[in-house]
Amino acid sequence: MPTPAERKALLFFAVVLVLGASTRAYRVLHSRAPSDSKARSALEAQIKAADSARRSGLKKPKRERKQRTPPKPSGPVDLDVAAEKEIEALRHVGPTLARRIVSDRDSFGPFG
């Protein structure tokens, strides 16, 4: 059970809530809305502009992707003697990894 002080606080908040809601409702029901007609005309103008832009067919130019895929290797690739481009042609191996493989091989010798 709430204490008498808590009841007073709850009653106060309830009264404030009811007064605020009734004030908002009164303003909505009794306000003249000249801004609504302005807003509607502005919205209609914006819709017309958007529709005319769609009809004109203005589109962003599509960027063409560069085809950087090197040819697939015909058989197994020996990493001890393969060039960087041959290693890069392997699936899931990009230019950075191929470069690292070649530099590691050059620094520390063949893998096998």
C-alpha positions as CSV (number, residue, x, y, z in Angstrom):
1,M,0.0,0.0,0.0
2,P,1.3,3.4,-0.8
3,T,1.9,5.8,2.0
4,P,-0.1,9.1,2.2
5,A,2.8,11.0,0.7
6,E,3.1,8.6,-2.2
7,R,-0.7,8.9,-2.8
8,K,-0.4,12.7,-3.0
9,A,2.5,12.4,-5.5
10,L,0.6,9.9,-7.7
11,L,-2.5,12.1,-7.6
12,F,-0.3,15.2,-8.5
13,F,1.2,13.3,-11.5
14,A,-2.2,12.1,-12.6
15,V,-3.7,15.6,-12.5
16,V,-0.7,17.0,-14.5
17,L,-1.1,14.2,-17.0
18,V,-4.8,14.8,-17.5
19,L,-4.4,18.6,-17.7
20,G,-1.6,18.2,-20.3
21,A,-3.6,15.8,-22.4
22,S,-6.7,18.0,-22.3
23,T,-4.7,21.1,-23.2
24,R,-3.3,19.3,-26.2
25,A,-6.7,18.0,-27.3
26,Y,-8.3,21.5,-26.9
27,R,-5.5,23.1,-29.1
28,V,-6.0,20.5,-31.8
29,L,-9.7,20.8,-31.9
30,H,-9.9,24.6,-31.7
31,S,-7.0,25.7,-33.7
32,R,-7.3,27.1,-37.2
33,A,-4.8,25.4,-39.4
34,P,-3.5,27.9,-42.0
35,S,-0.2,26.1,-41.8
36,D,-1.9,22.9,-42.9
37,S,-2.9,24.4,-46.3
38,K,0.7,25.7,-46.7
39,A,2.1,22.4,-45.8
40,R,-0.2,20.5,-48.2
41,S,0.7,22.8,-51.1
42,A,4.4,22.4,-50.3
43,L,4.0,18.6,-50.1
44,E,2.2,18.5,-53.4
45,A,4.9,20.6,-55.0
46,Q,7.6,18.3,-53.7
47,I,5.7,15.2,-54.9
48,K,5.4,16.8,-58.4
49,A,9.1,17.5,-58.4
50,A,9.9,13.9,-57.4
51,D,7.6,12.4,-60.0
52,S,9.0,14.6,-62.7
53,A,12.5,13.5,-61.8
54,R,11.4,9.9,-62.0
55,R,9.8,10.4,-65.3
56,S,12.8,12.1,-66.8
57,G,14.8,9.0,-66.2
58,L,17.7,10.6,-64.4
59,K,19.7,7.8,-62.9
60,K,23.1,7.6,-61.3
61,P,25.6,6.1,-63.7
62,K,26.5,2.6,-62.8
63,R,30.1,2.1,-62.1
64,E,31.6,-0.8,-64.0
65,R,33.6,-3.2,-61.9
66,K,37.1,-3.9,-63.0
67,Q,37.6,-7.5,-63.9
68,R,40.8,-8.2,-62.0
69,T,40.4,-11.9,-61.8
70,P,43.5,-13.5,-63.3
71,P,43.1,-16.8,-65.2
72,K,42.6,-19.9,-63.1
73,P,45.6,-22.2,-62.9
74,S,45.3,-25.3,-65.0
75,G,46.8,-27.6,-62.4
76,P,48.4,-27.6,-59.0
77,V,50.7,-24.6,-58.2
78,D,54.0,-25.2,-56.6
79,L,54.5,-22.4,-54.1
80,D,58.2,-23.0,-54.0
81,V,58.7,-21.8,-57.7
82,A,55.4,-20.1,-58.6
83,A,55.4,-16.4,-59.6
84,E,53.3,-13.8,-57.8
85,K,50.7,-13.8,-60.5
86,E,50.3,-17.5,-60.5
87,I,49.8,-17.5,-56.7
88,E,47.3,-14.7,-57.0
89,A,45.3,-16.7,-59.5
90,L,44.5,-19.2,-56.7
91,R,41.1,-19.0,-55.0
92,H,41.0,-16.8,-51.9
93,V,44.5,-15.4,-52.5
94,G,44.7,-11.7,-53.3
95,P,47.6,-9.6,-54.4
96,T,48.7,-8.8,-50.9
97,L,48.8,-12.4,-49.7
98,A,50.6,-13.5,-52.9
99,R,53.2,-10.8,-52.3
100,R,53.7,-11.9,-48.7
101,I,54.1,-15.6,-49.8
102,V,56.7,-14.7,-52.4
103,S,58.6,-12.4,-50.0
104,D,58.6,-15.1,-47.3
105,R,59.9,-17.6,-49.8
106,D,62.6,-15.3,-50.9
107,S,63.6,-14.5,-47.3
108,F,63.5,-18.0,-45.7
109,G,63.8,-20.3,-48.7
110,P,61.4,-22.8,-50.2
111,F,58.5,-24.2,-48.1
112,G,58.9,-27.9,-48.9
